[in-house]
Amino acid sequence: MIHNIVVKYLRRGIFFIANGYWKALGGLSIALLWLIAGGVFTCTLALFPLAIRCFKCAYISYKPFGRSVTVIYGKISFLGCVWILTFGAPIALYCILLACASCAVLAGIPSLPQWSKLIKLALFPANAIIE
């Protein structure tokens, strides 16, 4: 019982430190891009569901450690096509550039799974299950 509590708080501490390092490494800029995309999509009623998803993705981009993203491939909707053509591809390319930059620093290599998570999320936010 006590062991589980200690492990739980130790994991929270590690995620807190990792998320702090993440924000300094470029996570803050990705979260701002998601917020800008959500703000643009909020102005239109047809794309409002995508705006809500953008705000959820901004939170995941701000604190990716301790979260999981599952993308369901194979189905793509009109919103998905609009997303990839407008904001998805540039955000994915920016994530790829920041992932390459984080590989240049030895301490940035453990953040590569988070970058791959965000690249998948940038391309298919409407098909993602965020946990």
PAZALUM-870547 format. One line per 8 residues: number of its first residue (from 1); their letters; for each residue x, y, z of C-alpha. Coordinates in Angstrom, 2 decimals. Example, Ala and Ser with C-alpha at 12.3 -4.5 7.8 and 13.67 -1.06 7.14 Angstrom:
1	AS	12.30/-4.50/7.80  13.67/-1.06/7.14
END
This chain:
1	MIHNIVVK	0.00/0.00/0.00  2.68/2.51/1.00  4.86/1.33/-1.89  2.09/2.20/-4.38  1.70/5.68/-2.91  5.45/6.29/-3.05  5.62/5.12/-6.67  2.63/7.29/-7.59
9	YLRRGIFF	4.20/10.45/-6.18  7.61/9.59/-7.58  6.08/9.28/-11.06  4.32/12.63/-10.62  7.63/14.22/-9.63  9.42/12.77/-12.64  6.63/13.91/-14.98  6.77/17.39/-13.39
17	IANGYWKA	10.51/17.67/-14.04  10.21/16.22/-17.56  7.37/18.59/-18.46  9.41/21.54/-17.19  12.31/20.50/-19.40  9.86/19.97/-22.26  8.57/23.54/-22.04  12.10/24.88/-22.32
25	LGGLSIAL	12.88/22.57/-25.25  10.08/23.85/-27.49  6.83/22.55/-26.09  5.64/26.04/-25.26  5.91/27.15/-28.90  3.99/24.10/-30.12  1.25/24.75/-27.55  1.01/28.35/-28.76
33	LWLIAGGV	0.64/27.16/-32.36  -2.21/24.88/-31.30  -3.87/27.78/-29.46  -3.60/30.00/-32.53  -5.13/27.27/-34.70  -7.93/26.80/-32.18  -8.57/30.53/-32.12  -8.83/30.67/-35.90
41	FTCTLALF	-11.20/27.71/-36.01  -13.31/29.15/-33.20  -14.34/32.01/-35.48  -16.23/29.62/-37.78  -19.22/27.60/-36.67  -18.57/24.74/-39.09  -15.07/24.12/-37.74  -15.87/24.65/-34.07
49	PLAIRCFK	-15.49/20.94/-33.17  -11.98/21.08/-34.57  -11.28/24.16/-32.44  -12.17/22.26/-29.28  -9.80/19.47/-30.36  -7.07/22.08/-30.97  -7.38/23.33/-27.40  -7.08/19.75/-26.09
57	CAYISYKP	-4.02/19.24/-28.28  -2.53/22.47/-26.94  -2.77/21.06/-23.43  -1.16/17.79/-24.53  1.60/19.77/-26.26  2.16/21.78/-23.10  2.39/18.70/-20.84  3.02/15.57/-22.94
65	FGRSVTVI	4.71/13.39/-20.32  2.25/11.10/-18.58  -0.33/11.31/-21.37  -1.03/8.87/-24.18  -2.39/9.49/-27.66  -3.89/6.77/-29.84  -4.60/7.62/-33.47  -7.20/5.62/-35.38
73	YGKISFLG	-5.95/5.40/-38.94  -8.12/4.62/-41.93  -10.96/7.07/-41.48  -10.63/10.68/-42.52  -13.37/13.24/-42.60  -13.89/16.62/-44.18  -12.55/18.26/-41.03  -9.45/16.09/-41.26
81	CVWILTFG	-8.78/17.19/-44.83  -9.29/20.85/-43.92  -6.96/20.43/-40.96  -4.11/18.79/-42.89  -4.27/21.37/-45.68  -4.37/24.42/-43.38  -2.56/23.83/-40.10  -1.67/20.14/-39.81
89	APIALYCI	1.25/19.94/-42.21  3.02/23.11/-40.93  2.65/22.06/-37.28  3.89/18.55/-38.11  6.92/19.97/-39.96  7.67/22.28/-37.04  7.48/19.30/-34.68  9.87/17.37/-36.92
97	LLACASCA	12.33/20.29/-36.92  12.20/20.59/-33.14  12.62/16.82/-32.79  15.77/16.99/-34.92  17.02/19.91/-32.85  16.40/18.01/-29.63  18.44/15.10/-31.02  21.39/17.46/-31.29
105	VLAGIPSL	21.45/17.68/-27.50  22.09/14.43/-25.67  19.55/15.29/-22.99  16.87/15.79/-25.66  16.92/12.20/-26.92  14.46/10.91/-24.26  11.89/13.41/-25.56  11.72/11.78/-29.00
113	PQWSKLIK	8.68/9.61/-28.14  6.86/12.79/-27.13  7.74/14.43/-30.43  6.47/11.42/-32.37  3.25/11.59/-30.34  2.83/15.24/-31.28  3.59/14.61/-34.96  0.81/12.01/-35.10
121	LALFPANA	-1.47/14.39/-33.24  -0.61/17.25/-35.61  -1.57/15.22/-38.67  -4.69/13.51/-37.33  -6.21/15.45/-34.42  -9.78/14.49/-35.28  -8.92/10.77/-35.22  -6.93/10.85/-31.98
129	IIE	-7.99/9.46/-28.65  -6.29/11.45/-25.90  -5.89/9.77/-22.52
END
